[in-house]
Amino acid sequence: MHQSNPDAPVTPLTKETVASAFNYLRAVEAGDLQTATKLVAAEPRMSALLAGVAEGIVFAGTSLPGPDDDAPTWDSFALETLGKVFLHALHLWQQSGPDAAHGIAQTVNAFFTTILFEPNKLDERDSIADALNTYESAARGQLLLDAKAASAAAHPVGNTAV
């Protein structure tokens, strides 16, 4: 019996939906409720999109160190577990529909600023908006990698030697 992966995104992300979700996060961060309202009206799946992009942000910021990094510490395991619990809560919350988008965005931005950043270490040229731009670029890059992997799986290169 096939079981679905609870960590899998509920809504497939495209370049356009990633851009829309990050624009919404920026609007909420800036307190621009007029733009945020327009973005939700244009994309009724915004709550699910936010939960999807939160995965990239959370996994990038909370995943355990790799084999080339320092050995994981208790804090590493705790942070990764916290990230998974946070994502689970967002996925449950996003099922409430478009009305949940604003709260989800505020929560993602709060997680981002309090867990992944130390605000006192941001210098003048760094900001949450800049960091969101970085994560959006990473999300778009991951979409490109996923598309290439899917294409390679759909069209495997066979051995033509007989």
C-alpha positions as CSV (number, residue, x, y, z in Angstrom):
1,M,0.0,0.0,0.0
2,H,1.4,3.4,-1.1
3,Q,1.6,6.0,1.7
4,S,2.0,9.7,0.8
5,N,5.0,11.5,2.2
6,P,3.8,14.0,4.8
7,D,6.7,16.3,4.0
8,A,5.8,16.5,0.2
9,P,4.4,19.8,-1.0
10,V,0.7,19.7,-1.4
11,T,0.7,22.1,-4.4
12,P,3.2,21.8,-7.2
13,L,5.4,24.9,-7.4
14,T,6.2,26.6,-10.7
15,K,8.3,29.7,-11.4
16,E,5.2,31.8,-11.4
17,T,3.8,30.4,-8.1
18,V,7.2,30.7,-6.4
19,A,7.3,34.4,-7.5
20,S,3.7,35.0,-6.3
21,A,4.4,33.4,-2.9
22,F,7.6,35.4,-2.4
23,N,5.9,38.6,-3.5
24,Y,3.2,37.9,-0.9
25,L,5.8,37.3,1.8
26,R,7.5,40.6,0.9
27,A,4.2,42.5,0.9
28,V,3.3,41.1,4.4
29,E,6.8,41.8,5.7
30,A,6.5,45.4,4.4
31,G,2.9,45.8,5.9
32,D,1.5,46.4,2.4
33,L,-1.9,44.9,2.9
34,Q,-3.3,46.3,-0.4
35,T,-0.7,44.4,-2.4
36,A,-1.1,41.3,-0.2
37,T,-4.9,41.4,-0.8
38,K,-4.5,41.7,-4.5
39,L,-2.0,38.8,-4.6
40,V,-4.4,36.5,-2.6
41,A,-7.3,37.4,-4.9
42,A,-5.2,36.5,-7.9
43,E,-4.0,33.2,-6.4
44,P,-6.6,31.5,-4.2
45,R,-4.1,28.7,-3.4
46,M,-1.8,31.2,-1.7
47,S,-1.9,29.4,1.6
48,A,-0.7,26.2,0.0
49,L,1.9,28.0,-2.0
50,L,3.3,29.6,1.2
51,A,3.5,26.2,2.9
52,G,5.4,24.9,-0.2
53,V,7.9,27.7,-0.3
54,A,8.3,27.5,3.5
55,E,9.7,24.0,2.9
56,G,12.6,25.3,0.9
57,I,13.4,28.0,3.5
58,V,13.0,25.7,6.4
59,F,14.9,22.8,4.9
60,A,17.8,25.0,3.8
61,G,18.0,26.6,7.2
62,T,17.4,23.7,9.5
63,S,18.8,20.6,7.8
64,L,21.5,18.5,9.5
65,P,25.0,19.2,8.4
66,G,26.3,17.1,5.5
67,P,29.3,14.8,5.5
68,D,31.6,17.7,4.6
69,D,30.4,19.9,7.4
70,D,31.0,19.7,11.1
71,A,29.4,16.8,13.0
72,P,25.8,17.5,14.0
73,T,25.2,18.6,17.5
74,W,22.1,18.2,19.7
75,D,21.2,21.7,18.6
76,S,21.3,20.5,14.9
77,F,18.9,17.7,15.6
78,A,16.6,20.0,17.6
79,L,16.5,22.6,14.9
80,E,15.8,20.1,12.2
81,T,13.0,18.6,14.2
82,L,11.6,22.1,15.0
83,G,11.6,22.8,11.2
84,K,9.7,19.6,10.5
85,V,7.1,20.3,13.2
86,F,6.7,23.9,11.9
87,L,6.1,22.6,8.3
88,H,3.6,20.1,9.5
89,A,1.7,22.8,11.3
90,L,1.8,25.0,8.2
91,H,0.5,22.2,6.0
92,L,-2.4,21.6,8.4
93,W,-3.1,25.4,8.6
94,Q,-3.0,25.9,4.9
95,Q,-6.0,23.5,4.5
96,S,-8.2,26.3,6.0
97,G,-8.0,28.0,2.6
98,P,-7.1,31.5,1.3
99,D,-8.0,33.2,4.6
100,A,-5.1,31.5,6.3
101,A,-2.5,33.1,3.9
102,H,-1.9,36.2,5.9
103,G,-1.2,34.3,9.2
104,I,0.9,31.8,7.4
105,A,3.0,34.5,5.8
106,Q,3.5,36.3,9.1
107,T,4.5,33.0,10.7
108,V,7.0,32.2,7.9
109,N,8.5,35.6,8.2
110,A,8.7,35.3,12.0
111,F,10.3,31.9,11.7
112,F,12.7,33.3,9.2
113,T,13.7,36.3,11.3
114,T,13.8,34.7,14.7
115,I,15.1,31.2,14.0
116,L,17.2,31.5,10.8
117,F,18.5,35.0,11.4
118,E,20.1,36.7,14.3
119,P,18.7,40.3,13.7
120,N,21.6,41.9,15.6
121,K,24.0,40.3,13.1
122,L,22.4,41.9,10.0
123,D,24.4,44.7,8.6
124,E,23.0,47.7,6.7
125,R,23.0,46.1,3.3
126,D,21.4,42.9,4.5
127,S,17.7,42.7,5.2
128,I,14.9,40.2,5.4
129,A,13.8,41.3,1.9
130,D,17.3,40.5,0.6
131,A,17.3,37.2,2.3
132,L,13.8,36.4,0.8
133,N,15.3,37.3,-2.6
134,T,18.1,34.8,-2.0
135,Y,15.7,32.0,-1.0
136,E,13.5,32.8,-4.0
137,S,16.5,32.4,-6.3
138,A,17.3,29.1,-4.6
139,A,13.7,27.9,-5.0
140,R,13.8,28.8,-8.7
141,G,17.1,27.0,-9.1
142,Q,15.6,23.9,-7.3
143,L,12.6,24.0,-9.7
144,L,15.1,23.9,-12.6
145,L,17.0,21.0,-11.1
146,D,13.7,19.1,-10.4
147,A,12.6,19.7,-14.0
148,K,15.9,18.4,-15.4
149,A,15.7,15.3,-13.2
150,A,12.1,14.6,-14.2
151,S,13.0,15.0,-17.9
152,A,16.0,12.7,-17.5
153,A,13.8,10.1,-15.8
154,A,11.2,10.4,-18.5
155,H,13.7,10.0,-21.3
156,P,16.5,7.8,-20.0
157,V,19.6,7.5,-22.1
158,G,20.0,3.9,-23.1
159,N,23.0,2.0,-24.2
160,T,23.0,1.8,-28.0
161,A,25.9,-0.6,-28.2
162,V,24.9,-4.1,-29.2
